[in-house]
Amino acid sequence: MDKEASIILKLKKAHALLKEVQVLLDHAFYTTAINRLYYSCFHVTKALLLTRDLIPKTHSGVVSALHKSFVQDGYFAFEQASFFSRLMQERIDDDYSDHLIIEGERYSLLWSQPKPMLLT
C-alpha cells in the first residue's frame, strides 16, 4: 500500500473509532470510550507521523515521535501532545488494572484537557 493510501486508511479508521466514543458515552461505557478515544488518537497520530515517513513500532514510540517531530518543531503545543500521552496512560490503566470505572467524572476531566486540533 502506498503512503497516501495508508494515511487515508488510518484517518478513516480514526474517524470511525471517534464516532463510537459518543455512542459509548451515551450508554455510560466510560472505560471503553477512553479505549476507543485513545485508538482514534493513535491512528490519527500514526497518519500524521507517516507524512514525515516515520513509522514507530510501539505505542510509546508513537508518543515519542509525536513529541520529537511535531512538538519540538512547534507544530503542536506541549499541552496538546500531552493529551495523547495522558490518554495512553488512561487506556493502559483501564486495560491492565483491577478496577472498574463506573462514573464519567474521570472521562470528563480527561476530555476537558487541550486536545490536538485533529480531534476538535
N, C-alpha and C positions, 0 to 999 in steps of 0.2 A: 504494500500500500504506500502511495506517495505521501509526502509530508502534509500537503494541503488537505488531502482526504482524511488523514489521521486526525488533524486538528479539528476538522468539521465533525467527525465522528465523536471525538471527545467532548466537544461543545454540545452536541445533541444529547449525549448521554448525561452530561451535567444538567442540562435543562430539564430532561425527563425526571431526574432524581429530585431536582428542586421542586417540581410540581407535586411530587409525592409528599414533600415536607408539609404542605398545608393540609392535605388530607389526614396525615398522621396527627398533626396538631389538633385538628377538629375533633378527633376521637381520643385525645389525651394520650397518645403513644409517644411520649416525650423522648424516651431513650432511643427509639427507632428514628424519630425525627432528627435527633442530633447525628445519628449514624448516617442517614441519608444526606443531611446538610453537609457533613464532612466530606462524603464521597462526591457530592456535587462540586464542592470547592476543590477537591483533589483533582478531578478531571479537568476543570477549568484551568487550574494551575499547570497541570501537565501540558495542556494545549498551549498555554502561554509560554512555557519553557521550550516547547517544541519549535516555536517561532524563532528561537535562537539556537536550534539544533541541540538542545540539552535534553537528555533522556536519563534522568536519575533512575536507579534500580530499586530504591527503597522509599518508603513514605517519609522518613526523616531526611532522605536525600532530596526529595521534592521541596520540603520546607527550607532546607539549607540553600538549594539552588535559587529559590524564590528570593531569599534574603540577599544572596551574593549578586544575583543578576538584575534584580529589579528594585530592591530597597536601597542598597548601597549606591546604585546608579541614580537614585532619586525618582524613579518611575512610580513607586508606591511609598506611602508613608509607613513608618515602622509600625504604627498602630494598626494599619490595615493588614499588613502581613502577619502581625501578631494574632489577629483574629483567627487566621488559618491555623497557626501554631496552637492556640488555645483550643480550638475546635478539635484538632487532632488528639490533644491530651484528654479532652472530654470523651471522645469516642473510645479511646483506649481504656479509660477508667470504666466507662459503661460496659464495654465488651468483656473486660477481664476481672472486674471487681465482684465482690459478693453482695453488693447492694442493688436494690431496685428503686429506680426513680419513679415516684407516682405523682409528683406535683410538677407544675410547669414553671415554678419560680426560677430554677437554675437555667432553664431554656430561655426564659425572658431576659435574665441578666446577660446571658451569652449573646442573644440576638441584639441587645441594645448597644453592644460594642461597635466600634467602627468596622465596617466591612469593606472588602475590596469593591471597587466600582463595578466589577463584572457581576456582582451579586445584587446590586441595588437598582 
